[in-house]
């Protein structure tokens, strides 16, 4: 599983002209699921995300976690994170999980993130044409791949 984490002061997702999820201070997560992702990948990335110390403390140093600043999460599924651009100019998405695998992973990840954060999270809609708006704070953008833990 690949995850792009962006620290934001605000973010929202709009589908067919309607805002379906919005947050103030927190993290915008773009999640790409692979066919071989497991419950362990989801658990590890969730814990890593909510405990990542990328929010400023009183001294202005990135030393506080999402939990410590009572921040929020907006989670967006994004299969294009698994794009392969090795050949030609058209990306291949053969490493992205098909919907029958990715949707249950996405739904489970929502549950795990909500439990680890201690409150509900905001989301887009899997497979929808989404317009994502954000104000990246910092900017801080971090990419994590659950297959590169060691």
N, C-alpha and C positions, 0 to 999 in steps of 0.2 A: 504494500500500500504506500502510495506517495501522498504527502501532505504539504501544501504550501500554507504557511502561517503568516498572516499579516497583522501587525498591531495597528489597530484603527481607533480613531476618536469617534467615528460613526461609519456604518455600512448598512446597505439595504439590498434587497433583491426584488425585482419587479417581473411579474409574469402576466402577459396580456394586459398591460397597463395598470395592474393592481400590485401594490406592495404586499408580498407574502411573508417577508421577514425583515426585521430591522433591529439594529442595536446601536447603542452609544459606545462608550469605552469598552474595548475588548479585543477579540480576535476574529478575523475573517479567515475561515478555513476552506481551502479548495482541496477536495479529497478525490484521489483516483484509485480505484480498486482493481486488483489483478485477480485472475482466476485462482491463484494459489494462496491468497490471503486467508488467514486463520483468525480464530477468536483471540489468540495470543497477540497477533499483530494489532488488532483493534484495541485490546486492553493496554498494550504497551504504548501505543500512540496517544491514547486518551490520557493516560497518566502523565506522559511526557508533556503533552500540550497544556494541561491545567497547572502543572508544576513548573513549567519553563519560566525562568526568572528574566523576563524581558520588559518589565514595567519599571519606571523610575521610582527610586526611593526618595526620601527627603533631601538627600545630597545630590540628586540628579543622576545617580548611577542605576543602570539596569540591574536591579537586585530584588524585585518583587514579582511574584507569580500572579497569574490571572485570579486565582483564589484570594490572594492577599489584597488585591485592589477591588474585589467584588465585581470583576468584569463579566462580560457576556460573550457568547459565541454565536456566530452566524456560519453555518455549515452549508457548503455548496458542493454537490457532486460534479466532478469534472474529469471525464474519461480521457480527455486530451493530454493529461499529465503523463500518460503512458505512450505518447507518440514516439514512434521510431522514425528518425530522419536520416538513416544511414544510406538509403538508396533513393536516388531521384529527388524530386522536389515536392512530391505529395506524401505527407506523413502517413505512416501505417499505424493502425491501432490494434494490432494483433495481440499485444500484451495486456490490453484493457479487458477486464472481465465483461462477459456478455450480461445483459440485463437480468437474466434469471439467476445469476450468481451475485452480481453487483447490488441489486436492490435489497436482498436480505442483509448483505454486509453493511450497506448504507443505513438501513433501519436499525440494525444492531449497534452501529457506531453512534447513532443519535442517542440510544438508550444508555450506552456506556458513558458517553460524554456528559449527559445530563446527571447521571448518578455521581460521577467523579467531581463535577462542578458543584453539585448540590442544588441545582435549579434547572428548569427547562432551558433548552437552547432554541435558537431560531434556525430555520432551514429554508432552502429552496425546495423545488419539487424535482425529484429524480427524472431526468430525461427531457425536462421542459426546456423551451427556448427562454433563457433567463437573461435579464439585464442586471448586472451587478454594479452597484455604485459604492465607492468607499473613499474615505479620507485616511490615507495611510499616515500613521503617526510615527515620525522619526526621520525618514522612513525605516521601518523595521520589517524585513521579509526574510523568513527562514524556510528552507526546504528540508523535509525529513523523509527518508525512505525506510520503512520498517524492516526491509531486508538488509540494511546496513547498520545493524545495532552494535556490532562488535568492533 
